[in-house]
């Protein structure tokens, strides 16, 4: 009976290790995705401003709102990954 309990405890430790590894990878991917997304938003905004300089204020405001939405979603993803990592 004790060997079965040992195997079950080892499996739980392995599952915990995999969940921590998955959480760390998830947080990293969320940060990379945010960098790519915000970079693309900024690049597209610069192209738009170059094409229509008179729309600078509207484009800038929309760019900031879009970047804030991306950043908020990424913060949520990172918090979820950290909760998985530490709980």
N, C-alpha and C positions, 0 to 999 in steps of 0.2 A: 504494500500500500504506500509506503514512503517513497518508493521510486516513482510512482504515478504522480504524487504530489510534487516531487522535485521537477518532473517533466512539465507539469502544469505551471509551476512557478517560473521555470525557464522560458516557457512560451509567453508568459505575461511580460517578462522582462524584455524579450525580443520584440513583442508587439509595441511596448512602450518606446523602445529604441527606434523602431520604424516610424512611429507616430512623431517622435521628436525630429527625426531626420526629414520626414515629409513636411513638417511645419517650418523647419529652417529653409528647405528648398522653396516652399510656397512663399515665404516672406521675401526671399531673394528674387523670385520671379515677379512678384508684385512690384518690387522696387524697380526692377529692370523695365517692366511694362510701363510704369509711370514715367520713367525717364524718356522712353521712346515716344509715349503719347504726348507728353508736354513738349518735347522737342518738335514733334510733327505739327502740333498746334502753333508753336512759335514760328516755324518755318513757313507754314501756310499763311499766317498773319503777315509776315514780312513780304511775301509775294503779293498778297492782296493790297497792302499799303503801297507797294511799288507800282501796282497797276492803277490804283485810285487813291492818290495821296489826300484828296479832299475828304475821304471817309475814314481818316485816321482815328478819330475819337470813337466811332461806332465799332470799328474793327478791334481796337484795343480793349474796349469794354467787353466785347464778346469773347475775346481771347482770354481775358482774365477769368471770366465766368466759367468757360470751358476748362481751363487749367485747374480751377478750384474744384470743379466737379470730379475731374480725374484724380486729383490729389485726395479728395474726401473718400472716394472709393478705395484708393490704395491704402489709406490709413485704416479703413475698416478691415481690409484684407490682412494687413500686418497685425492688427490687434487680435483678430481671430487666430492667426498663426501663433502669436505669442501666448494666447490663452491655451492653445493646444500644447505648446511647448512647456509651459510652467504648471499646468494643472493636471 
